[in-house]
Amino acid sequence: MKELDSVLKIYKKEGFESEKLITALIELREVFKAAGNPTLTKVTRFVYEYIQENKTFDIDVFEERSEDDETSFEYLLMLMSKADNPLNLEEIQEYKGLLIEARA
């Protein structure tokens, strides 16, 4: 999906400080909304709101991550790109729960 690729490209180039990243995530949310996918729509909104507030994305479903692993943000984008896989959708739901907890 080109919108997901765009988000990843902006993130790798400019990091979390970029307004372009937030704009790209908002556009991605609209794509998910138009596709009728409420889970991805909501998770995407939670993600960009979290990044706007914290200037980072340190939400992670894994207890530990090695230096060589992709970031939690990159992993979530990969899951979202393959959300038709039930296991990926389950992990996206885990991220959603952690994002909800972080908002409290």
Secondary structure, DSSP 8 states (H G I E B T S, - for coil): -HHHHHHHHHHHHHGGG-HHHHHHHHHHHHHHHHTT-HHHHHHHHHHHHHHHHHSS----SSS---TTS--HHHHHHHHHHTTTSHHHHHHHHHHHHHHHHHH-
